[in-house]
Amino acid sequence: MTLIAAFRASKGGILLCSDRHEEDSVSKRSVDKIYQIHNLKSCQVFMAGSGPITPVKNTFAEIHKSLKEGEDGGIDVAWEHRELIETSLKSIYQRYDVLQTWPMNLIIVVAPRQTQRNISMFYSTDGTMLSPEERYVTHGSGKGVADYLSSRLYSDNLVEKWLVITAAFVFREAGESSVGVGFGSDMIMINNGRQDRWEIPHTSVGEIEHTLPLTDECLRTCWAEIESTTGFPNWLNR
């Protein structure tokens, strides 16, 4: 398993995140699990996936091949990518019976290259279908914790810096409480208002995670401030 997430920044860019934990029946290892496609003329595509390792990796390759062949055949992939991607997903689900019992979820970001189309789109997968997302989405092991924290910490006006800090906190807390999540996390800010991408490796994300105070320390500091200002109900003072 793994934990993946995407958050839209205030300027329209998208922060795509994935932990690095990869495990099979023999061993576990730390790997970069964000797949990038840069050889398309009309757009760049970024993908992260949770689920069984081999189907996820082969899905990335299948989608990459389908998009490139579509573009070579005259399709404007920046606008007409959905049908190509969903066709690839159907092919993968027909090929791998394991997906009937072990769900696979992807987050896919499509970033147009032309300035007049400078609004990146992102989707999560629901079986063989793409589900457009607007604000944020998480998948994989740790989704419950990540969704809970994101629902309370994420807002539409988060600038890049605070979005990265928020995502680092979410991944730290979800990773500490979830099986199959770990070895740090990688992040990419895509089309962040400058027609480029900002890659944040796991070592840099780790610096943020270590800098952030523990959750109980934050809460106790906040509670102490409440006690010194408005105070708690009098009946607590026995």
C-alpha positions as CSV (number, residue, x, y, z in Angstrom):
1,M,0.0,0.0,0.0
2,T,0.9,3.6,0.0
3,L,-0.5,7.1,0.6
4,I,-1.1,9.6,-2.2
5,A,-2.7,13.0,-2.2
6,A,-3.2,16.1,-4.3
7,F,-4.0,19.7,-3.2
8,R,-4.9,22.7,-5.3
9,A,-2.9,25.8,-4.4
10,S,-4.4,29.4,-4.2
11,K,-2.9,30.3,-7.6
12,G,-4.3,27.2,-9.3
13,G,-1.2,25.0,-9.1
14,I,-1.5,21.4,-7.8
15,L,0.7,19.8,-5.2
16,L,1.0,16.1,-5.9
17,C,2.3,13.9,-3.0
18,S,3.3,10.3,-2.5
19,D,5.0,8.4,0.3
20,R,8.0,6.2,-0.7
21,H,7.1,2.9,0.8
22,E,7.2,-0.1,-1.6
23,E,6.9,-3.7,-0.4
24,D,6.5,-7.1,-1.9
25,S,6.5,-10.6,-0.5
26,V,10.3,-10.5,-0.1
27,S,11.4,-7.0,0.9
28,K,10.5,-3.4,1.3
29,R,12.3,-0.4,0.0
30,S,12.2,3.4,-0.5
31,V,11.4,4.6,-4.0
32,D,10.1,7.7,-5.8
33,K,6.6,6.7,-6.8
34,I,5.5,9.9,-8.7
35,Y,5.5,9.1,-12.5
36,Q,6.1,12.0,-14.8
37,I,5.4,12.3,-18.6
38,H,7.3,15.1,-20.3
39,N,7.4,14.0,-23.9
40,L,4.0,15.3,-24.9
41,K,3.7,18.6,-26.9
42,S,0.5,19.9,-25.5
43,C,0.8,19.0,-21.8
44,Q,2.7,17.3,-19.0
45,V,1.2,14.5,-17.0
46,F,2.0,13.4,-13.4
47,M,0.6,10.3,-11.7
48,A,0.7,8.7,-8.3
49,G,-0.9,5.4,-7.4
50,S,-1.9,3.2,-4.5
51,G,-2.6,-0.5,-4.7
52,P,-0.7,-3.7,-5.9
53,I,2.7,-2.7,-7.3
54,T,2.8,-4.4,-10.7
55,P,-0.7,-3.3,-11.9
56,V,0.1,0.3,-10.7
57,K,3.4,0.4,-12.6
58,N,1.9,-1.1,-15.7
59,T,-1.0,1.3,-15.6
60,F,1.5,4.2,-15.6
61,A,3.2,2.7,-18.7
62,E,-0.1,1.9,-20.4
63,I,-1.4,5.5,-20.0
64,H,1.9,7.0,-21.1
65,K,1.9,4.8,-24.3
66,S,-1.8,5.7,-25.0
67,L,-1.3,9.4,-24.6
68,K,1.8,9.5,-26.8
69,E,0.2,7.4,-29.5
70,G,-2.9,9.6,-29.4
71,E,-0.8,12.7,-29.8
72,D,1.2,11.2,-32.6
73,G,-2.1,10.4,-34.3
74,G,-3.2,14.0,-34.2
75,I,-5.2,14.1,-30.9
76,D,-5.0,17.2,-28.7
77,V,-4.1,15.4,-25.6
78,A,-4.4,18.5,-23.3
79,W,-8.1,18.5,-24.1
80,E,-8.9,14.9,-25.1
81,H,-7.0,12.9,-22.5
82,R,-9.9,11.5,-20.5
83,E,-11.1,8.9,-23.1
84,L,-7.5,7.8,-23.7
85,I,-6.8,7.3,-20.0
86,E,-10.1,5.6,-19.3
87,T,-9.5,3.2,-22.2
88,S,-6.1,2.3,-20.6
89,L,-7.7,1.7,-17.3
90,K,-10.2,-0.7,-18.8
91,S,-7.4,-2.6,-20.4
92,I,-5.6,-2.9,-17.1
93,Y,-8.6,-4.0,-15.2
94,Q,-9.3,-6.7,-17.8
95,R,-5.7,-7.9,-17.5
96,Y,-5.4,-8.1,-13.7
97,D,-7.9,-10.1,-11.7
98,V,-6.2,-9.0,-8.5
99,L,-7.9,-5.6,-8.9
100,Q,-11.3,-7.2,-8.2
101,T,-10.2,-7.7,-4.6
102,W,-7.3,-5.3,-4.1
103,P,-8.3,-1.8,-5.2
104,M,-6.1,0.4,-7.2
105,N,-6.4,4.2,-7.0
106,L,-4.5,6.8,-9.1
107,I,-4.3,10.6,-8.9
108,I,-3.5,12.1,-12.3
109,V,-2.5,15.7,-13.0
110,V,-2.7,17.1,-16.5
111,A,-0.8,20.4,-16.9
112,P,-1.3,22.2,-20.3
113,R,1.8,23.8,-21.7
114,Q,0.1,26.7,-23.5
115,T,-0.4,29.8,-21.3
116,Q,-4.0,30.3,-22.4
117,R,-4.7,26.9,-20.9
118,N,-2.8,27.5,-17.7
119,I,-5.2,25.7,-15.4
120,S,-4.0,22.3,-14.4
121,M,-6.6,19.5,-14.0
122,F,-6.5,16.7,-11.6
123,Y,-8.4,13.5,-11.3
124,S,-8.7,10.5,-9.0
125,T,-9.7,7.1,-10.4
126,D,-12.9,5.2,-9.5
127,G,-12.2,1.8,-11.1
128,T,-11.9,2.5,-14.8
129,M,-13.4,6.0,-14.6
130,L,-11.8,9.4,-14.0
131,S,-13.3,11.6,-11.3
132,P,-12.5,15.3,-11.7
133,E,-11.3,16.9,-8.4
134,E,-11.3,20.6,-7.5
135,R,-9.7,21.0,-4.0
136,Y,-8.0,18.0,-2.6
137,V,-8.1,14.2,-2.6
138,T,-6.3,11.3,-0.8
139,H,-6.0,7.6,-1.5
140,G,-4.4,4.5,0.0
141,S,-3.4,3.4,3.4
142,G,-3.8,6.2,5.9
143,K,-6.6,7.8,3.8
144,G,-8.9,8.1,6.9
145,V,-6.3,10.1,8.9
146,A,-5.3,12.1,5.8
147,D,-8.9,13.0,5.0
148,Y,-9.7,14.0,8.5
149,L,-6.6,16.3,8.8
150,S,-7.0,17.7,5.4
151,S,-10.7,18.6,6.0
152,R,-9.6,20.7,9.0
153,L,-6.3,22.2,7.8
154,Y,-6.8,22.7,4.0
155,S,-8.3,25.9,2.6
156,D,-8.5,27.4,-0.8
157,N,-6.3,30.4,0.0
158,L,-3.2,28.4,1.0
159,V,-0.1,29.7,-0.8
160,E,2.6,27.4,-1.9
161,K,4.7,27.5,1.3
162,W,1.8,26.8,3.7
163,L,0.3,24.2,1.4
164,V,3.6,22.3,1.4
165,I,3.9,22.6,5.2
166,T,0.2,21.4,5.6
167,A,0.8,18.4,3.3
168,A,4.0,17.5,5.2
169,F,2.1,17.5,8.5
170,V,-0.7,15.4,7.0
171,F,1.8,12.8,5.7
172,R,3.7,12.7,8.9
173,E,0.7,12.1,11.0
174,A,-0.9,9.6,8.6
175,G,2.4,7.7,8.2
176,E,2.9,7.3,12.0
177,S,-0.5,5.8,12.4
178,S,-0.9,3.7,9.2
179,V,0.5,0.4,8.0
180,G,2.3,0.4,4.7
181,V,3.1,4.1,4.7
182,G,6.7,5.4,5.3
183,F,10.2,6.1,4.1
184,G,9.3,9.8,3.8
185,S,7.3,11.4,0.9
186,D,8.0,13.2,-2.3
187,M,6.1,16.3,-3.5
188,I,5.7,18.2,-6.8
189,M,4.1,21.6,-7.2
190,I,2.8,21.6,-10.8
191,N,2.2,24.8,-12.8
192,N,2.4,26.9,-9.7
193,G,1.7,30.2,-11.4
194,R,5.1,30.3,-13.2
195,Q,4.5,27.6,-15.9
196,D,7.0,25.3,-14.2
197,R,7.2,22.6,-11.6
198,W,8.8,22.6,-8.2
199,E,10.1,19.2,-7.1
200,I,10.5,18.7,-3.4
201,P,12.4,15.5,-2.6
202,H,11.7,13.4,0.5
203,T,14.9,14.7,2.2
204,S,13.5,18.3,2.1
205,V,10.0,17.2,3.1
206,G,11.7,15.4,6.0
207,E,13.2,18.7,7.2
208,I,9.7,20.2,7.4
209,E,8.4,17.2,9.3
210,H,11.2,17.3,11.9
211,T,10.7,21.1,12.3
212,L,7.0,20.8,13.0
213,P,6.2,20.3,16.7
214,L,4.4,17.2,17.8
215,T,0.6,17.4,17.7
216,D,0.1,17.1,21.5
217,E,2.6,20.0,22.0
218,C,0.6,22.2,19.6
219,L,-2.7,21.4,21.3
220,R,-1.4,21.9,24.8
221,T,0.1,25.3,23.9
222,C,-3.2,26.3,22.3
223,W,-5.2,25.1,25.3
224,A,-2.9,27.0,27.7
225,E,-3.5,30.2,25.8
226,I,-7.2,29.7,26.0
227,E,-6.9,29.1,29.8
228,S,-5.0,32.3,30.2
229,T,-7.4,34.4,28.1
230,T,-11.1,33.3,27.9
231,G,-10.7,30.4,30.3
232,F,-12.6,27.0,30.3
233,P,-15.9,26.5,32.1
234,N,-15.8,27.2,35.9
235,W,-17.1,23.8,36.8
236,L,-13.7,22.3,35.7
237,N,-12.1,24.1,38.7
238,R,-12.9,21.5,41.4
